[in-house]
Every structure is written in structure tokens, then in C-alpha cells.
Amino acid sequence: MRSIIPNMFTSLNLIFGVLSILATFSGYFTTAALLIVAAMIADGIDGRVARYFKVSSEFGKELDSLCDLVSFGVAPAILSYAFLLKDFGNAGYAVTAIFATCGALRLARFNVNTGVVKGYFMGLPIPAAGCVVATFVMLGYKPSGWWFPLMVTIFAYLMVSTVKYPDFKGKGENIKMIPAIITLLVGGYILFVDHSAVLFAIFFSYALLGILNTIFDLFSKQSAV
């Protein structure tokens, strides 16, 4: 009976993802974005509940990945297409498909490497990538030129990259001081420009932290040789 509880939260993640897609179809972009964030919250709760009740299972892990693909891969991709990518013709179709596909690849690699990669995330976690896109759409900005397709493509790539992201569990990938300071400054600047961009600033800063931390670590190792 206890095993049902975490699976309920996992299923809630999927429900929010489906509702987000339906909200996008109805033109309620802000609601769709908030539902993706809500799906991330449900996704964060299910694992903690499973560990609390000591009922983690392979079934739950597979269900979690399937739900994540819908809520953080497909739903943000469709939202970004309806918001602005539709204006770019075939390129918009391609970017939408690339984001969802990279999300699937990210989840597949995570499942395979669970026993190998520990203490950090290899590549931007799909919930973070999906929430960056969703919360940007929520701001309502429609940048000119190819900035938006480029942004979505970059975050799609980050999911399948080898950039190391901290999991904040107290071990594994160390957060360097300089990247952390730069990230805080960038996040603060975003909030200075738009006080309502709190959620976007949080998710974007996390994505930026992994990049800066990895680059700084790489240069540190090269200088030590």
C-alpha cells in the first residue's frame, strides 16, 4: 500500500504535464508554464516520499522517466512552439523536435548511468531545462531574430552534454567560488531588469552555474598540469 503513495506523486507529475499541453492548446501560456513548474515540484516529492517509506522500485523509476519526458520534454517543446517557434517555419518544427528528443536521450542516459555517475548530474536535468523554457515563456518576452530558437536549442544540447551539474546533496561535484559569484550576479541582474522573473532567474542560474563550474574546473586542472 505504501508503494502507491510515491507513484501517486509521480502520476501527478504526468497529470500536470498533460494539463500544461492542453493549456497551451487553449492559448493560456502562463498557466501552461506554471503547470510545468508544478510538475517539477511533484517530481521532486515522489523520490523523497519513496525514500521515506523505503519503497523505491524499478517500476517507480521507469514511471518517473516516462512522466518526466511528457512534463519536461514534450510539454515545454509544444509550449515554446506555440509561443514563438511557429513563426520560424520548418526550423521551428526542428527545434521543437530537437528539444523533446534531447530530453528523451537525457533520461535514457540517466537511467543507464545511475550506478556509474554519482554525486552530480551529467548534463542539465530535464526538469531544469523544461522549467527554464517554460518560465521564460511565462515572462511574455518575444525577442527579435533567432534568439529564442537558439536559446531552446542550447538548453536542449545542455541536457545531452557532459556538463556536470551539482545535485546539492553534500557530496560529488564541488561548487567553485568564482562560478557561484558570477551566477549570483547574473541572477541578480535578471531580477534587476525584471522583478517578476524570479522563477526564470532561479532555473537559468542553475543552468549557468553548471557551465561556469565545468569551465572553471577544466582550466584549473590544465593550470595544475
VEXNU-260656 format. One record per residue (C-alpha): x, y, z; residue in three letters. Coordinates in nm, 2 decimals. Example, Ala and Ser with C-alpha at 12.3 -4.5 7.8 and 13.67 -1.06 7.14 Angstrom:
+--------+--------+--------+------+
!      X !      Y !      Z ! resn !
+--------+--------+--------+------+
!   1.23 !  -0.45 !   0.78 !  ALA !
!   1.37 !  -0.11 !   0.71 !  SER !
+--------+--------+--------+------+
***
This chain:
+--------+--------+--------+------+
!      X !      Y !      Z ! resn !
+--------+--------+--------+------+
!   0.00 !   0.00 !   0.00 !  MET !
!   0.28 !   0.24 !   0.09 !  ARG !
!   0.43 !   0.20 !  -0.26 !  SER !
!   0.12 !   0.36 !  -0.41 !  ILE !
!   0.19 !   0.70 !  -0.24 !  ILE !
!   0.51 !   0.79 !  -0.43 !  PRO !
!   0.36 !   0.66 !  -0.76 !  ASN !
!   0.07 !   0.90 !  -0.70 !  MET !
!   0.30 !   1.19 !  -0.69 !  PHE !
!   0.48 !   1.06 !  -1.00 !  THR !
!   0.14 !   1.03 !  -1.18 !  SER !
!   0.06 !   1.39 !  -1.06 !  LEU !
!   0.37 !   1.50 !  -1.24 !  ASN !
!   0.23 !   1.35 !  -1.56 !  LEU !
!  -0.12 !   1.50 !  -1.50 !  ILE !
!   0.03 !   1.84 !  -1.47 !  PHE !
!   0.23 !   1.79 !  -1.79 !  GLY !
!  -0.08 !   1.69 !  -1.98 !  VAL !
!  -0.28 !   1.98 !  -1.84 !  LEU !
!   0.01 !   2.21 !  -1.95 !  SER !
!  -0.02 !   2.08 !  -2.31 !  ILE !
!  -0.39 !   2.14 !  -2.30 !  LEU !
!  -0.35 !   2.49 !  -2.16 !  ALA !
!  -0.10 !   2.56 !  -2.44 !  THR !
!  -0.36 !   2.45 !  -2.70 !  PHE !
!  -0.61 !   2.69 !  -2.54 !  SER !
!  -0.36 !   2.97 !  -2.56 !  GLY !
!  -0.30 !   3.00 !  -2.18 !  TYR !
!   0.07 !   3.02 !  -2.19 !  PHE !
!   0.13 !   3.14 !  -1.84 !  THR !
!  -0.09 !   2.87 !  -1.70 !  THR !
!   0.09 !   2.61 !  -1.91 !  ALA !
!   0.43 !   2.73 !  -1.78 !  ALA !
!   0.31 !   2.72 !  -1.42 !  LEU !
!   0.18 !   2.37 !  -1.46 !  LEU !
!   0.53 !   2.26 !  -1.58 !  ILE !
!   0.68 !   2.41 !  -1.26 !  VAL !
!   0.41 !   2.23 !  -1.06 !  ALA !
!   0.51 !   1.91 !  -1.23 !  ALA !
!   0.87 !   1.97 !  -1.12 !  MET !
!   0.75 !   2.01 !  -0.76 !  ILE !
!   0.56 !   1.68 !  -0.78 !  ALA !
!   0.86 !   1.52 !  -0.94 !  ASP !
!   1.08 !   1.63 !  -0.65 !  GLY !
!   0.84 !   1.50 !  -0.39 !  ILE !
!   0.79 !   1.15 !  -0.53 !  ASP !
!   1.15 !   1.04 !  -0.48 !  GLY !
!   1.17 !   1.18 !  -0.13 !  ARG !
!   0.84 !   1.00 !  -0.04 !  VAL !
!   0.97 !   0.68 !  -0.18 !  ALA !
!   1.29 !   0.70 !   0.02 !  ARG !
!   1.09 !   0.80 !   0.34 !  TYR !
!   0.87 !   0.49 !   0.31 !  PHE !
!   1.16 !   0.28 !   0.18 !  LYS !
!   0.96 !   0.16 !  -0.12 !  VAL !
!   1.19 !   0.26 !  -0.41 !  SER !
!   1.14 !   0.02 !  -0.71 !  SER !
!   1.24 !  -0.02 !  -1.07 !  GLU !
!   0.87 !   0.03 !  -1.16 !  PHE !
!   0.87 !   0.37 !  -1.00 !  GLY !
!   1.20 !   0.47 !  -1.17 !  LYS !
!   1.06 !   0.38 !  -1.51 !  GLU !
!   0.73 !   0.55 !  -1.44 !  LEU !
!   0.92 !   0.86 !  -1.33 !  ASP !
!   1.12 !   0.88 !  -1.66 !  SER !
!   0.81 !   0.84 !  -1.87 !  LEU !
!   0.63 !   1.11 !  -1.68 !  CYS !
!   0.93 !   1.34 !  -1.70 !  ASP !
!   0.95 !   1.31 !  -2.07 !  LEU !
!   0.59 !   1.43 !  -2.11 !  VAL !
!   0.61 !   1.71 !  -1.85 !  SER !
!   0.96 !   1.85 !  -1.91 !  PHE !
!   1.03 !   1.73 !  -2.27 !  GLY !
!   0.71 !   1.74 !  -2.47 !  VAL !
!   0.51 !   2.00 !  -2.28 !  ALA !
!   0.78 !   2.27 !  -2.29 !  PRO !
!   0.86 !   2.19 !  -2.65 !  ALA !
!   0.50 !   2.24 !  -2.75 !  ILE !
!   0.47 !   2.55 !  -2.54 !  LEU !
!   0.78 !   2.70 !  -2.70 !  SER !
!   0.64 !   2.62 !  -3.04 !  TYR !
!   0.30 !   2.77 !  -2.98 !  ALA !
!   0.46 !   3.08 !  -2.81 !  PHE !
!   0.71 !   3.17 !  -3.08 !  LEU !
!   0.88 !   2.88 !  -3.27 !  LEU !
!   0.58 !   2.85 !  -3.50 !  LYS !
!   0.69 !   3.18 !  -3.66 !  ASP !
!   1.01 !   3.01 !  -3.79 !  PHE !
!   0.85 !   2.76 !  -4.02 !  GLY !
!   1.04 !   2.43 !  -4.06 !  ASN !
!   1.32 !   2.55 !  -3.83 !  ALA !
!   1.06 !   2.59 !  -3.56 !  GLY !
!   0.94 !   2.23 !  -3.62 !  TYR !
!   1.31 !   2.11 !  -3.60 !  ALA !
!   1.39 !   2.30 !  -3.27 !  VAL !
!   1.07 !   2.17 !  -3.11 !  THR !
!   1.15 !   1.81 !  -3.21 !  ALA !
!   1.52 !   1.85 !  -3.10 !  ILE !
!   1.42 !   1.97 !  -2.75 !  PHE !
!   1.19 !   1.68 !  -2.69 !  ALA !
!   1.43 !   1.43 !  -2.84 !  THR !
!   1.72 !   1.55 !  -2.63 !  CYS !
!   1.50 !   1.52 !  -2.33 !  GLY !
!   1.44 !   1.16 !  -2.41 !  ALA !
!   1.81 !   1.09 !  -2.47 !  LEU !
!   1.89 !   1.27 !  -2.14 !  ARG !
!   1.65 !   1.04 !  -1.95 !  LEU !
!   1.77 !   0.73 !  -2.12 !  ALA !
!   2.14 !   0.81 !  -2.04 !  ARG !
!   2.05 !   0.89 !  -1.68 !  PHE !
!   1.88 !   0.56 !  -1.63 !  ASN !
!   2.17 !   0.37 !  -1.78 !  VAL !
!   2.43 !   0.56 !  -1.58 !  ASN !
!   2.26 !   0.56 !  -1.25 !  THR !
!   2.51 !   0.32 !  -1.10 !  GLY !
!   2.81 !   0.50 !  -1.26 !  VAL !
!   2.75 !   0.87 !  -1.23 !  VAL !
!   2.72 !   0.96 !  -0.86 !  LYS !
!   2.73 !   1.29 !  -0.67 !  GLY !
!   2.64 !   1.51 !  -0.97 !  TYR !
!   2.42 !   1.52 !  -1.28 !  PHE !
!   2.58 !   1.46 !  -1.62 !  MET !
!   2.40 !   1.72 !  -1.84 !  GLY !
!   2.13 !   1.96 !  -1.74 !  LEU !
!   1.85 !   1.76 !  -1.57 !  PRO !
!   1.54 !   1.76 !  -1.79 !  ILE !
!   1.31 !   1.93 !  -1.52 !  PRO !
!   1.55 !   2.22 !  -1.51 !  ALA !
!   1.57 !   2.25 !  -1.89 !  ALA !
!   1.20 !   2.23 !  -1.92 !  GLY !
!   1.14 !   2.49 !  -1.65 !  CYS !
!   1.39 !   2.73 !  -1.80 !  VAL !
!   1.20 !   2.73 !  -2.13 !  VAL !
!   0.86 !   2.74 !  -1.95 !  ALA !
!   0.94 !   3.03 !  -1.72 !  THR !
!   1.09 !   3.23 !  -2.00 !  PHE !
!   0.77 !   3.20 !  -2.19 !  VAL !
!   0.58 !   3.30 !  -1.88 !  MET !
!   0.76 !   3.64 !  -1.89 !  LEU !
!   0.59 !   3.71 !  -2.22 !  GLY !
!   0.91 !   3.84 !  -2.39 !  TYR !
!   0.93 !   3.77 !  -2.76 !  LYS !
!   1.29 !   3.85 !  -2.86 !  PRO !
!   1.36 !   3.95 !  -3.22 !  SER !
!   1.56 !   3.75 !  -3.46 !  GLY !
!   1.67 !   3.39 !  -3.39 !  TRP !
!   1.74 !   3.44 !  -3.02 !  TRP !
!   1.45 !   3.22 !  -2.89 !  PHE !
!   1.52 !   2.92 !  -3.12 !  PRO !
!   1.88 !   2.95 !  -3.03 !  LEU !
!   1.80 !   2.95 !  -2.66 !  MET !
!   1.58 !   2.65 !  -2.68 !  VAL !
!   1.84 !   2.46 !  -2.89 !  THR !
!   2.12 !   2.55 !  -2.63 !  ILE !
!   1.92 !   2.41 !  -2.34 !  PHE !
!   1.83 !   2.10 !  -2.55 !  ALA !
!   2.20 !   2.05 !  -2.60 !  TYR !
!   2.28 !   2.10 !  -2.24 !  LEU !
!   2.06 !   1.81 !  -2.15 !  MET !
!   2.28 !   1.57 !  -2.35 !  VAL !
!   2.61 !   1.74 !  -2.28 !  SER !
!   2.87 !   1.62 !  -2.04 !  THR !
!   2.85 !   1.94 !  -1.83 !  VAL !
!   2.84 !   1.85 !  -1.46 !  LYS !
!   2.56 !   1.99 !  -1.25 !  TYR !
!   2.56 !   1.98 !  -0.87 !  PRO !
!   2.29 !   1.77 !  -0.71 !  ASP !
!   2.32 !   1.97 !  -0.38 !  PHE !
!   2.33 !   1.65 !  -0.17 !  LYS !
!   2.65 !   1.75 !   0.00 !  GLY !
!   2.89 !   1.54 !  -0.20 !  LYS !
!   3.02 !   1.49 !  -0.55 !  GLY !
!   3.07 !   1.79 !  -0.78 !  GLU !
!   3.20 !   2.08 !  -0.58 !  ASN !
!   3.07 !   2.43 !  -0.65 !  ILE !
!   3.36 !   2.67 !  -0.71 !  LYS !
!   3.35 !   3.02 !  -0.56 !  MET !
!   3.41 !   3.22 !  -0.87 !  ILE !
!   3.14 !   3.05 !  -1.08 !  PRO !
!   2.90 !   3.08 !  -0.79 !  ALA !
!   2.96 !   3.45 !  -0.76 !  ILE !
!   2.92 !   3.51 !  -1.13 !  ILE !
!   2.60 !   3.31 !  -1.13 !  THR !
!   2.46 !   3.52 !  -0.84 !  LEU !
!   2.55 !   3.84 !  -1.02 !  LEU !
!   2.37 !   3.72 !  -1.34 !  VAL !
!   2.07 !   3.61 !  -1.14 !  GLY !
!   2.06 !   3.94 !  -0.96 !  GLY !
!   2.09 !   4.13 !  -1.29 !  TYR !
!   1.79 !   3.94 !  -1.43 !  ILE !
!   1.58 !   4.03 !  -1.13 !  LEU !
!   1.70 !   4.39 !  -1.15 !  PHE !
!   1.58 !   4.41 !  -1.51 !  VAL !
!   1.25 !   4.23 !  -1.44 !  ASP !
!   1.14 !   4.18 !  -1.08 !  HIS !
!   0.88 !   3.93 !  -1.19 !  SER !
!   1.14 !   3.70 !  -1.33 !  ALA !
!   1.21 !   3.51 !  -1.00 !  VAL !
!   1.14 !   3.16 !  -1.13 !  LEU !
!   1.33 !   3.22 !  -1.46 !  PHE !
!   1.63 !   3.36 !  -1.27 !  ALA !
!   1.64 !   3.05 !  -1.05 !  ILE !
!   1.64 !   2.80 !  -1.33 !  PHE !
!   1.86 !   3.00 !  -1.56 !  PHE !
!   2.11 !   3.05 !  -1.29 !  SER !
!   2.13 !   2.68 !  -1.22 !  TYR !
!   2.19 !   2.61 !  -1.59 !  ALA !
!   2.46 !   2.87 !  -1.60 !  LEU !
!   2.63 !   2.75 !  -1.28 !  LEU !
!   2.69 !   2.41 !  -1.43 !  GLY !
!   2.85 !   2.56 !  -1.74 !  ILE !
!   3.07 !   2.80 !  -1.55 !  LEU !
!   3.17 !   2.54 !  -1.28 !  ASN !
!   3.27 !   2.29 !  -1.55 !  THR !
!   3.47 !   2.55 !  -1.75 !  ILE !
!   3.65 !   2.68 !  -1.43 !  PHE !
!   3.73 !   2.32 !  -1.32 !  ASP !
!   3.87 !   2.24 !  -1.66 !  LEU !
!   4.10 !   2.54 !  -1.66 !  PHE !
!   4.20 !   2.47 !  -1.30 !  SER !
!   4.31 !   2.12 !  -1.40 !  LYS !
!   4.50 !   2.24 !  -1.70 !  GLN !
!   4.69 !   2.50 !  -1.50 !  SER !
!   4.78 !   2.24 !  -1.24 !  ALA !
!   4.95 !   2.02 !  -1.50 !  VAL !
+--------+--------+--------+------+
***
